[in-house]
Amino acid sequence: MPARPAEIDLPRVVDRDDLFFALHTRGFDVEPLDGDERCALAVRADEPDLLNALEEWLATTGAPLVTERVSKTEYLLRPVGA
């Protein structure tokens, strides 16, 4: 496992909560990160496993979001076209 958790920012709390549940049920070490208008998750996982889980969640839910890598440990799930 990586020493530093990956952070995933999402546009809405409902998306954050749904993704939290999906990752948690798959056995990921995940916790919500909230504060000052931030809606995010911290996830301890190897990058390929995390990216596969994100893509699977997006495909399963049909959420109109795309994954954008912001830095080595930060991801943004943003609306398509934004």
ZAMARGU-4260 file (C-alpha; in steps of 0.2 Angstrom, whole numbers, plus 5000, padded with zeros to 4 digits):
<rodrens>
0) 5000/5000/5000 | 5006/5018/4997 | 5012/5028/5011 | 5001/5043/5007 | 4983/5040/5002
5) 4976/5046/4986 | 4963/5060/4987 | 4948/5060/4975 | 4938/5076/4974 | 4920/5075/4968
10) 4907/5088/4963 | 4893/5082/4975 | 4891/5074/4992 | 4879/5061/4984 | 4893/5055/4972
15) 4906/5055/4987 | 4894/5044/4997 | 4890/5032/4983 | 4909/5030/4979 | 4914/5028/4997
20) 4901/5014/4999 | 4907/5006/4983 | 4926/5007/4987 | 4923/5001/5005 | 4913/4986/5000
25) 4927/4981/4988 | 4939/4982/5003 | 4948/4998/5000 | 4954/5008/5015 | 4944/5024/5012
30) 4938/5039/5022 | 4928/5055/5018 | 4938/5072/5018 | 4926/5086/5021 | 4929/5104/5025
35) 4928/5122/5017 | 4917/5117/5002 | 4927/5102/4999 | 4919/5085/4995 | 4933/5072/4994
40) 4939/5054/4999 | 4956/5048/5005 | 4959/5031/4998 | 4974/5020/5002 | 4977/5008/4987
45) 4989/5005/4973 | 4985/5016/4958 | 4980/5003/4945 | 4968/4995/4958 | 4961/5012/4962
50) 4959/5018/4944 | 4951/5001/4939 | 4938/5003/4953 | 4934/5021/4948 | 4931/5017/4930
55) 4920/5002/4936 | 4910/5013/4947 | 4908/5026/4934 | 4902/5013/4921 | 4891/5005/4934
60) 4882/5021/4940 | 4882/5030/4924 | 4888/5045/4933 | 4892/5059/4920 | 4909/5061/4927
65) 4927/5058/4920 | 4943/5055/4930 | 4956/5068/4929 | 4973/5066/4937 | 4978/5082/4946
70) 4995/5076/4954 | 5003/5060/4958 | 4991/5057/4973 | 4976/5068/4968 | 4962/5064/4956
75) 4946/5075/4951 | 4930/5067/4946 | 4923/5081/4936 | 4907/5083/4925 | 4910/5078/4907
80) 4913/5094/4897 | 4918/5104/4912
</rodrens>
